[in-house]
Each structure stands twice: as C-alpha cells, then as structure tokens.
Amino acid sequence: MAALTLSNIPSHINSFERLLVFAAQAVQSAANGATVSAVPGQGAQPECQVQIAVIADNTDRFVISAFIPLDRNALNSSTEKTWMAANDVTQSAPNAVFGSN
C-alpha cells in the first residue's frame, strides 16, 4: 500500500475500533477488488473486506476480513513487534477520501 501518513488519520478517530474500521476500509479501497485463494477448492476471497451485518442479537456490526501477506522472518523476530511482519497488499493508494480529515 502507499505509505501511511499518520496525519491523514482523521483526528476524530478516538478508539481502536474506529481505527480498525478506518484502516480496513482504506486497505479494501487500495486493494480495489483483488482476491486471494484462501481455502483450497473454494472460490477466491477479497483480500480485505468490510461488510455490515445484523447479527443474532439483532445488533448492527461491522464484519471485517483480511488476508494480509506476512513475512515469517519478521514475524519470528525477537526485536520487532508482530504487526511489523505485515506486507503490503498493493502499491496502490486508497481512495483520496482516506487521506483527508
């Protein structure tokens, strides 16, 4: 993905949950329909997808799925944080709406 500029994260995002939805929607936008074969014998799945669902208790929820490539060497590093093992899904930038406050 295009480089992240922290100042582009909207200032009113005030929780990890909102940050997660924002980030997942930005990755979904940048992936632009890219798919991955995640389950043998099944159809391709979107690399990142944010959906809205009404679940069993009748509440609205975001449903987020992502297949983010990772670097196993970085994952097993004794000096890096786990999230630093994530590799880019694409070199494309997300829609411009994700770069403004």
PLY file of the C-alpha trace (Angstrom):
ply
format ascii 1.0
element vertex 101
property float x
property float y
property float z
element edge 100
property int vertex1
property int vertex2
end_header
0.00 0.00 0.00
1.07 3.55 -0.45
2.91 4.98 2.53
0.78 5.89 5.53
0.94 9.46 6.75
-0.28 9.49 10.34
-1.67 12.99 9.96
-4.11 11.60 7.35
-5.88 9.56 10.01
-8.97 11.61 10.86
-8.50 13.39 14.17
-11.94 12.35 15.42
-10.98 8.66 15.39
-10.77 8.16 19.13
-10.85 4.38 19.64
-9.05 1.30 18.38
-12.36 0.02 17.00
-12.82 3.11 14.81
-9.17 2.94 13.77
-9.64 -0.72 12.78
-12.68 0.04 10.61
-10.95 3.07 9.03
-7.78 1.06 8.29
-9.69 -1.94 6.92
-11.77 0.29 4.65
-8.58 2.00 3.40
-6.94 -1.37 2.64
-10.14 -2.56 0.94
-10.13 0.60 -1.17
-6.47 0.22 -2.14
-6.86 -3.50 -2.91
-9.52 -2.48 -5.42
-11.19 -5.88 -5.72
-8.03 -8.01 -5.51
-8.73 -11.56 -4.38
-6.82 -14.44 -2.85
-7.47 -18.18 -2.87
-7.71 -18.69 0.89
-9.48 -22.05 1.08
-8.49 -24.91 -1.24
-11.32 -25.82 -3.59
-13.29 -22.68 -2.81
-13.73 -19.52 -4.80
-11.43 -16.55 -4.36
-11.99 -14.25 -1.39
-11.43 -10.48 -1.30
-8.04 -9.63 0.20
-9.78 -7.20 2.51
-13.49 -6.72 3.02
-15.60 -4.61 5.36
-19.25 -5.55 5.50
-22.19 -4.61 7.68
-24.41 -7.30 9.17
-27.25 -7.67 11.62
-26.23 -10.50 13.91
-28.29 -12.94 16.02
-28.89 -10.47 18.85
-30.32 -8.02 16.30
-27.44 -5.54 16.56
-25.63 -3.97 13.63
-21.97 -4.94 13.33
-19.02 -4.36 11.05
-17.65 -7.68 9.79
-14.01 -7.35 8.78
-11.99 -10.00 6.99
-8.47 -9.56 5.66
-5.82 -11.81 4.20
-2.71 -9.68 4.73
0.53 -11.19 3.40
3.22 -11.60 6.04
6.95 -12.03 6.32
7.64 -15.10 8.50
11.15 -13.95 9.31
9.82 -10.65 10.62
7.05 -12.50 12.46
9.64 -14.53 14.35
11.92 -11.56 15.04
12.97 -11.04 18.62
13.26 -7.29 18.08
10.19 -6.34 16.02
6.55 -6.05 17.00
4.23 -8.64 15.44
2.37 -6.14 13.24
5.64 -5.20 11.52
5.54 -8.60 9.76
2.61 -7.41 7.62
3.44 -6.94 3.95
1.65 -4.65 1.54
-1.44 -5.93 -0.25
-0.78 -3.48 -3.09
1.34 -0.49 -4.01
-1.81 1.47 -4.85
-3.12 4.23 -2.66
-6.63 4.09 -1.22
-9.30 6.48 -2.43
-8.49 10.12 -1.63
-11.27 10.21 0.98
-8.95 8.18 3.24
-6.26 10.86 3.05
-8.26 13.73 4.43
-9.61 14.74 7.77
0 1
1 2
2 3
3 4
4 5
5 6
6 7
7 8
8 9
9 10
10 11
11 12
12 13
13 14
14 15
15 16
16 17
17 18
18 19
19 20
20 21
21 22
22 23
23 24
24 25
25 26
26 27
27 28
28 29
29 30
30 31
31 32
32 33
33 34
34 35
35 36
36 37
37 38
38 39
39 40
40 41
41 42
42 43
43 44
44 45
45 46
46 47
47 48
48 49
49 50
50 51
51 52
52 53
53 54
54 55
55 56
56 57
57 58
58 59
59 60
60 61
61 62
62 63
63 64
64 65
65 66
66 67
67 68
68 69
69 70
70 71
71 72
72 73
73 74
74 75
75 76
76 77
77 78
78 79
79 80
80 81
81 82
82 83
83 84
84 85
85 86
86 87
87 88
88 89
89 90
90 91
91 92
92 93
93 94
94 95
95 96
96 97
97 98
98 99
99 100
